[in-house]
């Protein structure tokens, strides 16, 4: 086993650990550990809400999810010799749930969860159709996930970190805050909000204290979106065997990571749409000096995906175009066309006995494939959702005999304000 350089004790809160991570982006958050180019090491990661979501049949915890606390990230890790303009090479050697802890109160101890956030508390991809909070618990058996809340489905997880990235420079951070603040100002009272501004409340900043804490907390960016440094990209194929090339913006690079997922469909469409968990990740790091200019990677990581994803032979695909539910034509709106493809898949699965919420959870957690299938044929963008038929224990293909009717079981726990 590689050396564990960032341990987490499952009996303690994230803020009571040997090393204190962070939940905001800022160049002045101190590195917790220093590694060298060529090093291989292990990092423990806590589920992104640090234990606020429970293994039960109530969705009240998702309804009341403390979004100001996320994401609890392990790091930063300083890489010796890394300088602005370099590319940081990160190899994902292994990743999985919390080792040797197959039961317990923390996500990652033999179980994980998928949530739909209430519209009043974060929302999701289809928040107008699903405005309340919902939760599904998934049990792990090796690489397989099953759920008492969504019966007749099992699939192999593509385990991956939802969030990994380097620290921004002060100039890049200021750009983030400027442009996101301008977006918020266009509709400051929108629910859910258009973006999340810096928020000192609940900030964890790697041990900073006093006036320095106050300054950094007032400037630091929230971790919810992906940005030029990588961040919360939620790419399901960023799994074991992947190699990622991150731009370096500050001395030492200051790599941080977390938000591990047991599985996820393309888009993580419920927002809390992956199977969230804590666990471990084994990394190898190296540098390409001056690599940002050499390869033209001045912003946003590039990566080589791993090759351990499950092999599904048959798929049922659903398409959508950029026309609203009210029959309003939009111009090449790929976000809308993907929404419509997802809604078509959800409607289809309800014909077999699933509730719309169960179908939505399947699309969020199972390894569906989402694709931009046409982005040039004005006025309609076309997006597609590929659903692997092998995850079901019944035939979901259309037939002359009609859809099999399954017992949907207890259903998905729901909670509203």
N, C-alpha and C positions, 0 to 999 in steps of 0.2 A: 504494500500500500504506500502511495506517496506520502510525504510528510504533511501532516495536518497543520496548516499555518493559521487557520482561522476557525477554532473550535467553537461550537455552540452547545451548551448544556440544556437539554430539553426540559429540565425542572426549573429553569430560570427564564425571566423575561429577557427580551432582546437587549434592553438597556442595563441589565445586571450581569452581562457576560464579561469574560476576561478582556476581550477586545470590543470596543464600542463602534459599531458601524454608523450608518447615516440613512436619512430618508429624503434628502434634498441634493441637488447638484450645485456645487460651488468650487472654484479652484482652490480656496483656502481651507477646505475641510482637510485635516491632517491625515496622512497615510498611516494606517495601522500596522502594516507589515511591509518590508522591503524584500523583493525577490530579484533574481538576476536573469539576464537572457540565458536561455537554455535550461532553466529550472523547471521541474515538474513538482506540483504540489496539490494538496486537497484543501477545499474550502467547504465549510458547512454553511447552509443557507436556511433561514427561517421563512416559513410561509408569509406572504406579503402583509397580512394583517396581524402577525405576531400572536396567533392563537385566539383572535376575537371571534372566529367562526367555529361552530361546534358540530360534533357528529350526533345529530338528533333529527327530529322530524318537524322542526319549526324553522320558519324563514325570518323570524324576528331579528336574528343577528345580522342577516344580510340587509334587511330593511334599515337597520340602525348602524350599518358598517361605518367605522370611523375613517373616512377617506382622508382626513388631515394627517393620518399617521403613516400612510404608505408612500413608497415601498420600503420595507426595512431591508437595507442592502448590506452585504458583507463587503468590507473594504473601507477605504481605498487601499489598493496594493500598488506601491511604488515599484517601478521597474528600473533597476540601476542602469544609468546611462541613457535613458530615454529622454529625448528633447523634442520641443515643438518642430513639426515637419517630418518626424519619423512616422513609420507605420509600425504598430504593435501587432505582432502575430500571436494569436491565441488559438491553441489547439484544444478542443474538448475531447479528452481521453476517455472519460466515463462520467456518467451522471445518473442519479437515481434517488429514491426515497431515503429517509433516515435509516442508516444501516443498523441491523440487529434490533430494530424497534418496530415490531409488526403490530403493535396495539398501543393505544394511549390517547390522550386528549388532543394532541397536536396533529394537524394535517401533515401527512408524511409518515405517520406511524401506522401504516397499513391501510390508510384511507386518504381521500382527498375530496374536494367539493367543487361544484360549479354553481355560480349564482347569476341571477338576473337582478340587477340593481333597480330599485324603485326610481321612477322618473325624477322625484324630488331629491334623490340622493345619488346622483351620478348618471342614471339612465343607462342606455345601451344602444345597440345598433338598430333595434326595432322597438325603441322605447314608446312610440305612440301606440303600437299594437299591444305592447306588454308593459303597462305603466307601473305595475306593482312589483314587489320583491318575491323572488322564488329561489329555492335551493335544492340541489340534488347532491346526495352523498354517494361517492363511488368507493367500492372496496377493491383492494389490490390483491391479486393472486399471481405472484411472479410478475410477468409483463402485462397481464390481462386485467381490465377494469370491468366491473359489473355494478349494478345499482338496484337497490330495493325500490327506488323511486321511478326508475325507467326499466321495466322488465323486458325480457326477450331480446336484449342487446348485450353483446360483449365484444371487446376489441382490444387489440394490442396497442399499448401506449407508445407514442414517439416522445420519449422524455427529453425535455430541453429547458434551458433557462429562458424565461420570457424577457428578462432584462439583463443587459450587460453593456458596459460602455466606459469610456474614458472621461476624465473631468474636462469641463469646458474652460477655455481661457476667460479672463475677465471681460475681454472685448466680445467674445462669442456669447457669454452669459447676458451681457447688456443687450445684444441683438435679440436674443430670445425674449427678454422681458419687454423690449420696445415693441416688437411686432405682435406678440401675444396680447400685450396691453391694448394695442390699437384695435385688435380684433374684438376684444371684450367690449371696448368702448362703442362698437357699432350696435350692440344690443346688451347693455349691462345687466338687465334684469331677466335675461333668458333662463329658462329652466328646461333641461340642464344647461349649465353655463357653456359659453363658446370656448373657454380656456380657463386654466387655473392659475391665478397670479401667485407670487410669493406669499407665503403664509407662515409667520413666525410660530403660531400656535402648533404645538406637538412636533416641532422640528427637532430632529436628532442630528447632531453635527460632529460626530466623532470626538467628543470630549471638549470642544470649545466651550469657554465659559465667559461670563461677564460681558464687557463692552464688545469684545470680539464676537461672541455668540450673537449678541443683538444685531450687530452690523451684518454678519453673514446671513442670519435668519431673515433679515429684511430684504436681502438681495437674491437669496438662493432659489433656484427653479424647482418646481415640483417635478416628480419623476414619472407622471402619468403618460406623457407622449413620447414617441421616438423623436430624436433630433439628430443634428449633425454628428454627435458623439456616439451614435448607436442608441443606447437607452432602451426604452420599453417597446422593442420592435415586435415582440410576440410572433416570431417566425418559427413555425413548428419543425422545420427541417434543420434548425440550428441545433443539432443533436450530436450524440456520440460519433466521433470521426470527423466532425466539422472543423474547418480552419477559417478563422475570421481575421481580417486585416482592419484594425481600427486606426483612424487618424489620431495623432498625438498633438494635444494643444497646450500642455503644461509640462514642466520638467517632471520626470518620473512617470508620466502618463496618467497615474492614479486610476487604475482599473477598478471598477466595482461591479457587482453582480448580485442577482437574486431572482425572486419571483419564479421559482421552479414550477414546471408543469409536468404532470404525468402524461397528459395527452391534450390535444387541441385541434379543432378544425380551423381551416384557413380563415383568418379574419377575427378569430376569438369574438364572435359576433354578439355574445351577451355582455361584453365588456369584462365581466368576471367569468368569461366563457370557457377558459381552459379548465382542466382538473388541477386545482391549486394545491400545492403541497410544499413542505420543507424537505430538505434532503442534503445531498452532497454533490460536489462536482470536482473532477480532477482535471487540472489544466497544465499545459506546457506553454511557456511564453518565449518569444524571441523578438528581435527588432530588425527592421530594414531601415538603415540610416538614410535620411532624406527621401524616404519612400513616397511621401505625399506628392512631391513634385515629380518624381521619377515616373509614377504610375497615374498621375492626375487624380489621385484620391484626396481631394482637398476637403471633402465633407462626405459624411455617411460611409459606413463600413461596407466592404465587399466581403463575400465569403464563399467558401466551397462547402456545400452541404454534406452531411454524413451519409452513410450508405446502410443504415440499420433500420430503416423504416419498414413496416409490415408490407407484405406483397398481397394486394387484393387483385383478383383477376377480373372481376365483374363490377361494373358501376352503373348507377342509374343517374342520369344527369338532368338538371333542370336549368332552364334559361330564363333570363329576365331582360327587359329593355327599359330605357329611361323615360317611362311614362308613369305618372303618379297613380295612386289608388283612386283619385278623383278624375282620372283620364286627362290630366294636363301633360302636354308634351314638354319635355326638357331636352336641352341640347347636349348630346354626348355626355350625359351624367352617369359615369361609371359607378359611383357610390349608390345612386338610386337603382341602377340596373342590377347590382348585386343584392340589394335589399329585396327587389322583386323576385329574383331567382330563389332567395332563401324563403320568402313567403310562399312561393309556389311549392317548394319542397315540404314546408310545414303543412300546408293544406293537403298535400298528397298523403303524408303519413297519418293524418287524422282519419283518413278513410279506412285505416286498418284498426282503429280503436284507440290510438294515442290521443291525449289531449294536446292542444296547440303548444302548451308549455313543455310537455315531454318532448315533442318533436323539435322545438327550439333548442332544448338542452342537448339533444343528440347532435344537432348541427354545430353547437358550440364546442362540445367535448370530444366527439369522435373525429378520426382523421379524414374529414372531408377535404376535397380539393376545390379551391376557388380559383376561377380563371377569368381574365379579361379576354373575351372571345372576339370582340369586334369594337374598335374605337375610332373608325374612320368613316362609317357609313351614316352620314347625316340624315336625320337628326338623332338616330337612336344608337346609343352604346348598347352592346350586348355582353352580359356577364353570365357565367355558368357555374353551377354548383354540382360537383360530382360526389355522389353518395355511394360508398362501398356497400354492395348488397350483402357481402359476407359477414357483416357485423350483426345481422339479424338471425334468429333461429327459425324464421319462416320466410316464405318467398314474397318479396316486395315488388316483383316485376308485374306489370299489368298482364292480365290474362282474361280469356273469355268467361271464366268461372267467377270472376269478381275477386275483390280483396279478401284475404283471410282476416277474420276478426279475432284479435288477441284480447286477453284480459289485461287492462292497463294497470292493474294492481292498485296500490294506495295512492298513486299519483304524486305530484310534485307539491311540497309544502309551499304555501303562499302567505304573504303578509303585506298589509297595506297600512298607510298612515290614516 
